């Protein structure tokens, strides 16, 4: 897969997505607690597909890897500078890190088995993967209004078995609850705040929306607006407005060497 002009190595162009990414994709501390706990007592941590630095622990020595120049440029000044590299070709010796992490990234890798093998090669301890289970993606109400978007997500996210097989070792999978006021604006983060997805910049921050046509965006806007105005959405899903958390498709897969 050819890299985009800004170096994006996956199928999405983060030269475009990055323009509003930081406005909507802010790490949620409750989700972060799951990732950080999975790293155990690791002092050195590799973050693959690090983006703008979401979920990087402040109390460890983190080495970020990010191929997109647009995303590297948007990393806060207090975070370490990211290495320009891809998961499939990590420029580090064997067992360079105590632990590794990757969040919302594996679906971007052009060669998943190669990327997972590389991460395991350079990591001596746990590898934590925050991602979505493609078997659960379509259960979200958004599928009623924009099935093309969630069909795209379901196709892009690797299966749990592919991740586990690629990393090897002992693997655990945890469903990560999504809080109602989640600050990380992926699609399911708005499960009880549907109005947020009427904002085109919020949709732009979710890469799956970049794969559907403007006609899909407009149809979604019209249909959801109508459903909110006439009460259809609240009749069908209004209970979610007060649900403190959602057990959606968000999972944390952790692999520990045998």
RODO-2510 file (C-alpha; in nm, 4 decimals, decimal comma):
residues 258
     n   res          X          Y          Z
     1     x     0,0000     0,0000     0,0000
     2     x     0,1466     0,3333    -0,1063
     3     x     0,2058     0,5911     0,1647
     4     x     0,0138     0,9174     0,1379
     5     x     0,1807     1,2531     0,0749
     6     x     0,2225     1,3194     0,4483
     7     x     0,3564     0,9703     0,5116
     8     x     0,0328     0,8080     0,6299
     9     x     0,0997     0,4388     0,5897
    10     x    -0,2547     0,3029     0,6086
    11     x    -0,5618     0,3385     0,3930
    12     x    -0,6708     0,6706     0,5484
    13     x    -0,5144     1,0073     0,4714
    14     x    -0,4219     1,1676     0,8024
    15     x    -0,3028     1,4734     0,6179
    16     x    -0,6759     1,5496     0,5925
    17     x    -0,8028     1,3855     0,9102
    18     x    -0,5422     1,5557     1,1300
    19     x    -0,6887     1,9007     1,0608
    20     x    -0,9579     1,8584     1,3262
    21     x    -0,8375     1,5403     1,4982
    22     x    -0,7126     1,7099     1,8138
    23     x    -1,0391     1,8990     1,8582
    24     x    -1,2369     1,5784     1,9031
    25     x    -0,9949     1,2936     1,9795
    26     x    -0,8750     1,3706     2,3291
    27     x    -0,7719     1,0731     2,5455
    28     x    -1,0293     0,9723     2,8025
    29     x    -0,8694     0,9040     3,1430
    30     x    -1,1030     0,6133     3,2201
    31     x    -1,0059     0,4353     2,9005
    32     x    -0,6424     0,5283     2,9609
    33     x    -0,6501     0,3502     3,2969
    34     x    -0,7130     0,0170     3,1203
    35     x    -0,4219     0,0693     2,8816
    36     x    -0,1783     0,1826     3,1498
    37     x    -0,2656    -0,1064     3,3814
    38     x    -0,1957    -0,3501     3,0991
    39     x     0,1612    -0,2177     3,0732
    40     x     0,2239    -0,3475     3,4268
    41     x     0,5525    -0,2227     3,5746
    42     x     0,7198    -0,1512     3,2399
    43     x     0,9565     0,1435     3,2443
    44     x     1,0177     0,1650     2,8690
    45     x     0,7175     0,1622     2,6386
    46     x     0,6887     0,1615     2,2597
    47     x     0,3798     0,3329     2,1193
    48     x     0,3136     0,2262     1,7599
    49     x     0,0919     0,4470     1,5463
    50     x     0,1271     0,7048     1,8203
    51     x    -0,0515     0,9891     1,6429
    52     x    -0,0788     1,2981     1,8606
    53     x     0,0124     1,1054     2,1750
    54     x    -0,3239     0,9945     2,3075
    55     x    -0,2995     0,7466     2,5943
    56     x     0,0786     0,7669     2,6321
    57     x     0,1603     0,7248     3,0028
    58     x     0,3379     1,0201     3,1599
    59     x     0,5192     0,8079     3,4188
    60     x     0,7124     0,5855     3,1750
    61     x     0,9775     0,6426     2,9111
    62     x     0,7755     0,6308     2,5894
    63     x     0,9155     0,5951     2,2383
    64     x     0,6440     0,6921     1,9897
    65     x     0,6385     0,5750     1,6277
    66     x     0,4182     0,7616     1,3784
    67     x     0,4489     0,7667     0,9965
    68     x     0,2190     1,0657     0,9353
    69     x     0,4012     1,3999     0,9390
    70     x     0,0689     1,5767     0,9993
    71     x     0,0082     1,3796     1,3160
    72     x     0,3685     1,4105     1,4341
    73     x     0,3454     1,7877     1,3953
    74     x     0,0378     1,7970     1,6209
    75     x     0,1988     1,6222     1,9145
    76     x     0,2108     1,8487     2,2232
    77     x     0,5501     1,9995     2,2996
    78     x     0,5735     1,8175     2,6328
    79     x     0,5584     1,4746     2,4667
    80     x     0,8588     1,2999     2,3112
    81     x     0,9152     1,3523     1,9405
    82     x     0,7828     1,0623     1,7358
    83     x     1,0031     0,8410     1,5214
    84     x     0,9073     0,8399     1,1540
    85     x     0,8532     0,4694     1,0925
    86     x     0,5836     0,2087     1,0366
    87     x     0,4820    -0,0921     1,2418
    88     x     0,6038    -0,3263     0,9699
    89     x     0,9616    -0,1942     0,9868
    90     x     1,0563    -0,0815     1,3351
    91     x     1,4095     0,0631     1,3579
    92     x     1,4960    -0,0938     1,6938
    93     x     1,6994    -0,3955     1,8090
    94     x     1,5312    -0,7051     1,9493
    95     x     1,3714    -0,6676     2,2933
    96     x     1,4339    -0,2924     2,3118
    97     x     1,1258    -0,2211     2,5242
    98     x     0,9645    -0,3552     2,8386
    99     x     0,6162    -0,3152     2,6902
   100     x     0,4373    -0,1866     2,3808
   101     x     0,1030    -0,0259     2,3126
   102     x    -0,1021     0,0754     2,0128
   103     x    -0,4366     0,2530     2,0231
   104     x    -0,6836     0,2784     1,7351
   105     x    -0,4005     0,1947     1,4971
   106     x    -0,3856    -0,1720     1,3933
   107     x    -0,6591    -0,1293     1,1320
   108     x    -0,4241     0,1144     0,9549
   109     x    -0,1320    -0,1253     0,9199
   110     x    -0,0715    -0,2359     0,5610
   111     x     0,0646    -0,5782     0,6652
   112     x    -0,0852    -0,6807     0,9983
   113     x     0,1108    -1,0062     1,0550
   114     x     0,4388    -0,8291     0,9771
   115     x     0,3534    -0,5399     1,2070
   116     x     0,2547    -0,7648     1,4949
   117     x     0,5685    -0,9744     1,4495
   118     x     0,7808    -0,6590     1,4589
   119     x     0,6123    -0,5306     1,7750
   120     x     0,6637    -0,8644     1,9453
   121     x     1,0260    -0,8777     1,8250
   122     x     1,1195    -0,5505     1,9941
   123     x     0,9097    -0,6007     2,3092
   124     x     1,0053    -0,8203     2,6020
   125     x     0,6827    -0,7914     2,7996
   126     x     0,3146    -0,7136     2,7456
   127     x     0,1744    -0,5700     2,4241
   128     x    -0,1514    -0,3784     2,4725
   129     x    -0,3792    -0,3206     2,1732
   130     x    -0,6758    -0,0860     2,2089
   131     x    -0,9043    -0,1503     1,9142
   132     x    -1,2583    -0,2483     1,8193
   133     x    -1,3975    -0,5960     1,7698
   134     x    -1,5361    -0,6071     1,4145
   135     x    -1,7964    -0,8641     1,5208
   136     x    -1,9529    -0,6027     1,7532
   137     x    -1,9245    -0,2863     1,5442
   138     x    -2,2609    -0,3103     1,3677
   139     x    -2,4580    -0,3354     1,6939
   140     x    -2,4301     0,0409     1,7402
   141     x    -2,7341     0,2559     1,6510
   142     x    -2,5296     0,4433     1,3897
   143     x    -2,5723     0,1408     1,1633
   144     x    -2,9384     0,2370     1,1185
   145     x    -2,8429     0,5784     0,9812
   146     x    -2,5065     0,5244     0,8100
   147     x    -2,4547     0,1525     0,7527
   148     x    -2,1770     0,2269     0,5040
   149     x    -1,9638     0,3765     0,7813
   150     x    -1,9892     0,0837     1,0204
   151     x    -1,9610    -0,1676     0,7374
   152     x    -1,6325     0,0061     0,6538
   153     x    -1,5191    -0,0155     1,0167
   154     x    -1,6109    -0,3819     1,0389
   155     x    -1,4063    -0,4574     0,7269
   156     x    -1,1025    -0,2616     0,8454
   157     x    -1,0667    -0,3777     1,2061
   158     x    -0,8644    -0,6991     1,2454
   159     x    -1,0355    -0,9907     1,4142
   160     x    -0,9460    -1,0794     1,7693
   161     x    -0,8059    -1,4118     1,6507
   162     x    -0,5801    -1,2401     1,3941
   163     x    -0,4352    -1,0154     1,6638
   164     x    -0,3895    -1,2991     1,9112
   165     x    -0,2282    -1,5275     1,6544
   166     x     0,0033    -1,2519     1,5338
   167     x     0,1303    -1,1616     1,8805
   168     x     0,1338    -1,5103     2,0308
   169     x     0,1858    -1,5743     2,3994
   170     x    -0,0955    -1,5619     2,6532
   171     x    -0,3733    -1,3325     2,5357
   172     x    -0,6572    -1,1699     2,7267
   173     x    -0,9375    -0,9618     2,5804
   174     x    -1,1332    -0,7099     2,7867
   175     x    -1,4404    -0,5149     2,6815
   176     x    -1,3614    -0,1543     2,7718
   177     x    -1,6674     0,0445     2,8876
   178     x    -1,7223     0,3733     2,7058
   179     x    -1,8320     0,6559     2,9398
   180     x    -2,1252     0,8804     2,8511
   181     x    -1,9078     1,1926     2,8522
   182     x    -1,6159     1,0232     2,6759
   183     x    -1,3643     1,2825     2,5574
   184     x    -1,2233     1,0610     2,2810
   185     x    -1,4578     1,1195     1,9902
   186     x    -1,4703     0,7879     1,8073
   187     x    -1,8152     0,6972     1,6780
   188     x    -1,9389     0,5027     1,9809
   189     x    -1,8238     0,7814     2,2139
   190     x    -2,1386     0,9654     2,1065
   191     x    -2,3748     0,6799     2,1902
   192     x    -2,5857     0,9061     2,4146
   193     x    -2,5052     1,2361     2,2411
   194     x    -2,6209     1,1804     1,8828
   195     x    -2,6281     1,5511     1,8053
   196     x    -2,2479     1,5546     1,8163
   197     x    -2,2255     1,3462     1,5008
   198     x    -2,4120     1,6153     1,3092
   199     x    -2,0908     1,8184     1,3353
   200     x    -1,8888     1,7395     1,0193
   201     x    -1,5594     1,8010     1,2000
   202     x    -1,6499     1,5355     1,4585
   203     x    -1,7143     1,2896     1,1780
   204     x    -1,3897     1,3871     1,0064
   205     x    -1,1979     1,2862     1,3191
   206     x    -1,3233     0,9278     1,2722
   207     x    -1,1342     0,7776     0,9794
   208     x    -1,4186     0,5504     0,8632
   209     x    -1,6177     0,8560     0,7549
   210     x    -1,3411     0,9444     0,5081
   211     x    -1,4226     0,6345     0,3047
   212     x    -1,7866     0,7183     0,2318
   213     x    -1,9232     0,9680    -0,0177
   214     x    -2,0549     1,3153     0,0490
   215     x    -2,3961     1,1772    -0,0426
   216     x    -2,3743     0,9403     0,2554
   217     x    -2,2750     1,2284     0,4829
   218     x    -2,5668     1,4375     0,3635
   219     x    -2,8192     1,1544     0,3863
   220     x    -2,7010     1,0812     0,7384
   221     x    -2,7308     1,4475     0,8377
   222     x    -3,0848     1,4754     0,7006
   223     x    -3,2067     1,1445     0,8422
   224     x    -3,0604     1,1884     1,1903
   225     x    -3,1763     1,5505     1,2099
   226     x    -3,5277     1,4419     1,1212
   227     x    -3,5201     1,1567     1,3726
   228     x    -3,4059     1,3922     1,6480
   229     x    -3,6644     1,6550     1,5575
   230     x    -3,9616     1,4177     1,5452
   231     x    -3,8534     1,2074     1,8457
   232     x    -3,7804     0,8852     1,6552
   233     x    -3,4241     0,8583     1,7799
   234     x    -3,5274     0,9156     2,1417
   235     x    -3,8112     0,6686     2,1125
   236     x    -3,5698     0,3998     1,9943
   237     x    -3,2510     0,4936     2,1770
   238     x    -3,3298     0,7678     2,4270
   239     x    -3,2376     0,5481     2,7230
   240     x    -2,8754     0,5863     2,6142
   241     x    -2,8788     0,9567     2,7024
   242     x    -2,8617     0,8645     3,0707
   243     x    -2,6679     0,5357     3,0473
   244     x    -2,3403     0,5978     3,2382
   245     x    -2,1435     0,3726     3,0048
   246     x    -2,1744     0,1591     2,6958
   247     x    -2,0398    -0,1910     2,6460
   248     x    -1,9746    -0,1440     2,2762
   249     x    -1,7109    -0,2768     2,0411
   250     x    -1,4116    -0,1213     2,2204
   251     x    -1,1711    -0,3877     2,3466
   252     x    -0,8245    -0,4096     2,4966
   253     x    -0,6247    -0,7120     2,3828
   254     x    -0,3122    -0,7843     2,5857
   255     x    -0,0464    -1,0372     2,4863
   256     x     0,2152    -1,1535     2,7361
   257     x     0,5013    -1,3844     2,6308
   258     x     0,4863    -1,7407     2,7591
***
